[in-house]
């Protein structure tokens, strides 16, 4: 691989970042809301799963003692 000077590297980085299509504010807000909804749903799911397993374990321990 050829060595690149720092100046050439900076020019390449600027060239590549100019090709990036940045999301609009609406797309960013929509995506953020979807992430919050999905993480909330997953949190509720794992809370329920954890509570169920906790109840099962407590029941089984209660049978022993």
C-alpha positions, 0 to 999 in steps of 0.5 A: 500500500502506498504511503499517503502524505498528511495533506493528501489524507486530509483531501481524501477525507474531505472528498469522501465526507462530501459524498455522505448523504446526511439524514434530514431532521425529520428522519433523525427524529423519526429514527430516534422515536422508533429506537425509544419505542423499541427499547421500551418494548424490549425493556418490558419484555425482559422485565416480564421474562425476568419476573416469570423466571424469578417466580419459578425459581422462588416456587422451586426453592419454596418446595425445598424448604 
